[in-house]
Amino acid sequence: RDLHSFPTRRSSDLDIDRQIARMLPDHLTLGRLYVPFDLISRTIMVACCNPFDAAGREAVQQSLDYTVTWYLARPDAIIKALQDIYRLESRV
């Protein structure tokens, strides 16, 4: 997919439901920085910071039994969200 076709999310817009975020395995969330953040009907919204990671996007799609809508987010916003979701300590 073309980078310009990805909608973007500001970090303040990443209101993440912990239960939805945990729908993906850790190796995709913590390992590849994918975060599901909303679910509407049969469509799940997933934030990513690297839209060129085709293998990762395919793995996300295979892990979820939903239609995936992708959103581009800054890596620091995704990392902060993951720290909150998994209750990780910041290394900064």
N, C-alpha and C positions, 0 to 999 in steps of 0.2 A: 504494500500500500504506500501511496505517496504521503510523505510527512505532512503536507498541507491539508490532507483529508482528515487528520486527527483533531477532534476538538480538544481544547486545552482546559485545564483546571488550575486555578490558583490554589496555593496552599491553604488559604482561608476557606476555600470551597470544598476541601476534602473532608467532609463530615462523614466519617467512616463508622459503620455499624460493625462492632467487634465480631459479632456472630457471622456476618456476611464475609468479612475479611478472612475468617478462619476456614472458609469453604475451599480454599486452595491449600495444597501441601506446602510445608515450610520451605522446601527447596525452590519453590517458585516465588513465594513472597519474600522471604529473607534472602534467598540466594540470587534471585533475578529481579527483585524490586517490582513485582506486580502486586497490586492491591485491589481486590474487589471492594467497592465501597457502596453500592446501592443495587437493589433488586426490584425491578418493576415487572410484574407478570412473569414472563419467561425470558426476560432480558436482564443480564447482569452487567453493570458498569464496572470496568476495570481500569485503574490508573496505571500507567507505565511511564518510564523515563527514557526508554530506548525503543522507539517504534521500528527500528531496523532489525531487532532480534526476532526474526521470523520463526526460529525453532522454539523460542520461549513462548511466543504467541500461540503457536500450534499446540504446545504442551498445555497451556492454559485452557485452550478450547477443548482439548481431549479430556481434561480433568473435570470440566464442568458440563452438566447436562442442560445448558442454557445457551441462548444466543448471546454473544459477547459484543458489547459496544466499548470501544477503546477510547481512552482519554489520555492525553499527554500531560504529565505533571513534572515538576522539578524534582530531581533526585532527593534534595534535602527535605522536601515536603513528604515524599514517600517514606524516607528514613524516619522522620519524626513520627509519622503515622504508625509505622511498624514498631517503633519504640513504645508508643502508647498501647498498641494492641497487645504486644507480647510482654509489656512491662519490663522493657530492657533499660539498662542504665545508659545514659549518653556518655560517649567517650570523649566529649569535648571538654 
